[in-house]
Amino acid sequence: MISVIVLSSILCGCSVVLNLIVILTVSKKRSKDLRHLILMSLALCEGMSITVWYLNYVYSYFHKHEPLTKKLCGISGFIELYLTITAVSHLVWLCIYRFISISHPLKIHYFFVDTKRRVLYFILPCWIYGLFWSSAPLFGWIKLGEENSSYYRCTVIYYPDEFLKRSYLFVFIVFFYFMPLSAISFFTLKVHLELRSMLKQCKKVSGNNALITKDTYKLARQDFINACLIVASFAVVWSPYALCVFALSLGYKKLKGFLFFCALFSKLSTIFDPIIYCLVYKNFRETLRRDIKTIFKVAAVAPQ
């Protein structure tokens, strides 16, 4: 178990650092569009989610038999479920916004020029959506508890005997895994096809050697790489967990121990997302590099 704690510490540390980098770098931008606000909200969501999970895991390991541990179990399980679902909805909105900004750039600039409107129509629904599904334990639709006595993780009980509670798991898998994966894949594909169409139009109007054609080709090629990363990261990280939950909901309780490692593996999304949605972009890396140089420059000239 010590090895699991060490691995979890590394995972949590990397995730918190990457998400803090996203928040601090984006917050220093003078002009923030809707994508920047969604990225900040997503980074906040994922950073808090893995921190709550890690702190509860470590505390439960060292204080397993204390009464406070059981109380914290339900609270941390609810917070983690809420933030995880909210983070997934952010990923879907990022892909939708990316599609709209490329297909209808003038309309989206006009409609979302107001910051309050950006938050109201895009970011706030993500948090409400997460609250809706995570509040199911409050109404008895599903139960929160210790997942396995060997791993000290508090979450939804994925192997209930009642049909009502099992129905939540089936609905949960659809709305938490299949629908987000389908939406991310669909809008990512639409963006790629739109850029391909723009490239063909540039070749037809300006020729293959024109500067605008070359720039559009670079954009389409980079977009194809990013699209593959976006879809693959979500599918790879969440598929084992979704399949394990589905099997448990059908009554295959032998997978109880395996569920923890699937959940631990899914935490990699809190590391992959900051990299794929931020660090792979040149503008973000240049802003981050400039901020780091500024910090070291200020530190170098600071009075002793």
C-alpha positions in Angstrom: 0.0 0.0 0.0 2.9 2.4 0.6 3.8 2.0 -3.1 0.3 3.1 -4.0 0.5 6.1 -1.7 3.8 7.1 -3.3 2.3 6.7 -6.8 -0.7 8.7 -5.8 1.5 11.4 -4.3 3.4 11.7 -7.6 0.2 11.7 -9.6 -1.4 14.4 -7.4 1.7 16.5 -7.3 2.1 16.6 -11.1 -1.6 17.3 -11.6 -1.8 20.2 -9.1 1.4 21.8 -10.6 0.1 21.5 -14.2 -3.3 22.8 -13.4 -1.9 25.7 -11.3 0.3 26.6 -14.3 -2.8 26.8 -16.5 -4.7 28.9 -14.0 -1.8 31.3 -13.4 -0.8 31.6 -17.0 -4.3 32.2 -18.3 -5.2 34.6 -15.5 -2.4 36.9 -16.5 -3.7 37.3 -20.0 -5.1 40.8 -20.5 -7.8 39.8 -23.0 -9.5 36.5 -22.2 -11.9 34.8 -24.5 -14.4 32.1 -23.6 -11.9 29.3 -24.2 -9.6 30.8 -21.6 -12.4 31.0 -19.0 -13.4 27.4 -19.7 -9.7 26.3 -19.3 -9.4 28.1 -16.0 -12.6 26.5 -14.7 -11.5 23.1 -15.9 -8.1 23.4 -14.3 -9.7 24.5 -11.0 -12.1 21.6 -11.2 -9.5 18.9 -11.8 -7.0 20.4 -9.4 -9.5 20.3 -6.6 -10.8 16.9 -7.5 -7.5 15.1 -7.3 -6.5 17.0 -4.2 -9.7 16.0 -2.3 -9.3 12.4 -3.5 -5.6 12.3 -2.4 -6.1 13.9 1.0 -9.0 11.6 1.9 -7.1 8.6 0.7 -4.0 9.4 2.8 -6.1 10.3 5.9 -8.2 7.2 5.6 -5.1 5.0 5.4 -3.6 6.4 8.6 -6.9 6.9 10.5 -9.0 4.0 9.2 -10.8 3.2 12.5 -11.6 6.8 13.6 -15.2 7.9 13.6 -14.3 11.1 11.6 -13.0 8.9 8.7 -16.5 7.6 7.9 -18.0 11.1 8.0 -15.2 12.4 5.7 -15.8 9.5 3.4 -19.3 10.6 2.3 -18.2 14.3 2.0 -15.1 13.6 0.0 -17.0 11.1 -2.2 -19.6 13.6 -3.0 -17.1 16.4 -3.8 -15.0 14.1 -5.9 -18.0 12.8 -7.9 -19.2 16.4 -8.4 -15.9 17.8 -9.6 -15.2 14.8 -11.9 -18.5 15.0 -13.7 -18.2 18.8 -14.0 -14.7 18.4 -15.5 -15.9 16.0 -18.1 -18.7 18.5 -19.1 -16.0 21.2 -19.5 -14.2 19.0 -22.0 -17.3 18.6 -24.1 -17.9 22.4 -24.0 -14.3 23.0 -25.1 -14.9 20.9 -28.2 -18.2 22.6 -28.9 -16.7 26.0 -28.5 -13.8 25.1 -30.7 -16.2 23.9 -33.5 -18.3 27.1 -33.3 -15.3 29.4 -33.2 -14.0 27.9 -36.4 -17.3 27.4 -38.2 -18.9 30.7 -37.1 -16.2 33.0 -35.8 -18.0 36.3 -36.3 -21.2 35.1 -34.7 -19.5 33.7 -31.6 -17.4 36.8 -31.2 -20.6 38.9 -31.2 -22.6 36.7 -29.0 -19.9 36.0 -26.3 -18.3 39.4 -26.2 -19.9 40.0 -22.8 -18.0 38.1 -20.0 -21.2 37.6 -17.9 -22.9 36.0 -20.9 -19.9 33.7 -21.4 -20.1 32.4 -17.9 -23.9 32.2 -17.9 -24.2 30.1 -21.1 -21.1 28.0 -21.0 -19.4 27.6 -17.7 -22.3 27.7 -15.2 -24.2 24.9 -16.9 -21.1 22.6 -16.5 -21.2 23.1 -12.7 -25.0 22.7 -12.6 -24.8 19.5 -14.7 -22.2 18.1 -12.3 -24.3 19.0 -9.3 -27.4 17.4 -10.8 -25.8 14.0 -11.2 -23.7 14.1 -8.0 -26.7 14.9 -5.9 -28.3 11.5 -6.6 -27.0 10.0 -3.3 -29.0 12.7 -1.4 -32.2 11.4 -2.9 -31.4 7.7 -2.3 -30.9 6.9 -6.0 -27.4 5.6 -5.3 -25.2 5.2 -2.2 -21.8 6.6 -1.4 -19.4 4.6 0.7 -16.0 2.9 1.0 -15.2 1.3 -2.2 -12.9 -1.5 -0.8 -11.5 -2.0 2.6 -8.0 -2.5 1.2 -7.8 0.8 -0.8 -9.5 3.4 1.4 -11.4 5.1 -1.4 -14.8 6.7 -1.0 -17.1 6.8 -4.0 -20.3 5.5 -5.4 -21.1 1.9 -4.5 -20.9 0.3 -8.0 -22.4 -3.1 -7.1 -25.8 -2.5 -5.4 -28.3 -5.2 -5.1 -31.4 -3.0 -5.7 -32.5 -2.4 -9.3 -33.1 1.3 -8.7 -29.5 1.9 -7.6 -28.3 -0.2 -10.6 -30.4 1.9 -12.9 -28.4 5.0 -11.9 -25.2 3.2 -12.9 -26.5 2.5 -16.4 -27.7 6.1 -16.8 -24.4 7.3 -15.3 -22.3 5.4 -17.9 -24.4 6.8 -20.7 -24.3 10.4 -19.6 -20.8 10.4 -18.1 -18.9 8.2 -20.7 -20.7 7.4 -24.0 -22.4 10.8 -24.6 -19.3 12.8 -23.8 -17.1 10.5 -25.9 -19.5 10.7 -28.7 -19.8 14.5 -28.5 -16.0 15.0 -28.2 -15.5 12.7 -31.2 -18.3 14.3 -33.3 -17.3 18.0 -32.8 -13.6 17.2 -33.2 -14.3 15.5 -36.5 -16.5 18.4 -37.6 -13.6 20.8 -36.9 -11.2 18.7 -38.9 -13.6 18.5 -41.8 -14.1 22.2 -41.7 -10.4 22.9 -41.9 -10.0 20.4 -44.7 -12.7 22.3 -46.6 -11.0 25.6 -45.9 -7.7 24.1 -47.2 -9.3 22.9 -50.4 -10.9 26.4 -50.9 -7.5 28.0 -50.4 -5.8 25.8 -52.9 -8.6 26.4 -55.4 -8.5 30.2 -55.1 -4.9 31.0 -54.3 -3.0 27.9 -55.4 -0.8 25.5 -53.6 2.2 27.8 -53.1 0.3 30.8 -51.6 1.1 31.8 -48.1 -2.5 31.5 -46.9 -2.6 27.9 -48.3 0.6 26.9 -46.5 -0.7 28.5 -43.2 -4.0 26.7 -43.6 -2.2 23.4 -44.3 -0.1 23.8 -41.1 -3.3 24.6 -39.1 -5.1 21.5 -40.5 -2.1 19.3 -39.8 -1.7 20.5 -36.2 -5.5 20.3 -35.7 -5.4 16.6 -36.9 -2.7 15.8 -34.3 -4.6 17.6 -31.5 -7.9 15.9 -32.5 -6.3 12.5 -32.2 -4.9 13.4 -28.8 -8.2 14.8 -27.5 -10.3 11.7 -28.5 -7.6 9.2 -27.7 -6.9 10.6 -24.2 -10.5 10.6 -23.2 -11.1 7.1 -24.5 -7.9 5.5 -23.1 -8.2 7.1 -19.7 -11.9 6.5 -19.1 -12.7 3.3 -21.0 -11.2 0.9 -18.3 -13.2 2.6 -15.6 -16.4 2.7 -17.6 -16.2 -0.9 -18.6 -15.4 -2.0 -15.0 -18.3 0.0 -13.6 -20.6 -1.6 -16.3 -19.4 -5.1 -15.4 -19.9 -4.5 -11.7 -23.4 -3.1 -12.2 -24.2 -6.4 -14.0 -23.1 -8.4 -11.0 -19.5 -9.3 -11.7 -18.3 -8.5 -8.2 -14.9 -10.1 -8.7 -13.8 -6.9 -10.2 -14.1 -4.9 -7.0 -10.3 -4.8 -6.4 -9.6 -3.9 -10.1 -12.0 -0.9 -9.9 -9.6 1.0 -7.7 -6.7 0.8 -10.2 -9.1 1.8 -13.0 -10.1 4.8 -10.9 -6.4 5.6 -10.2 -5.6 5.3 -13.9 -8.5 7.7 -14.8 -6.8 10.3 -12.6 -4.3 10.6 -15.4 -6.9 12.8 -17.1 -6.0 15.6 -14.7 -2.4 15.5 -16.1 -3.3 14.9 -19.8 -5.9 17.6 -20.0 -3.6 20.5 -19.1 -1.0 19.2 -21.6 -3.4 18.6 -24.5 -5.6 21.6 -24.1 -2.9 24.1 -23.1 0.8 23.1 -23.3 0.6 21.7 -26.8 -0.3 25.2 -28.1 2.6 27.5 -29.1 0.9 30.7 -27.8 0.4 29.2 -24.4 4.0 27.9 -24.2 5.3 31.3 -25.3 3.2 33.1 -22.6 4.4 30.6 -20.0 8.0 31.0 -21.0 7.7 34.8 -20.9 6.2 34.7 -17.4 8.9 32.4 -16.1 11.6 34.8 -17.5 9.9 37.7 -15.9 9.8 36.0 -12.5 13.5 35.1 -12.7 14.4 38.6 -13.9 12.6 40.2 -11.0 14.2 37.7 -8.5 17.6 38.6 -10.0 17.3 42.3 -9.5 15.5 42.2 -6.2 17.4 44.0 -3.4 19.3 41.7 -0.9 
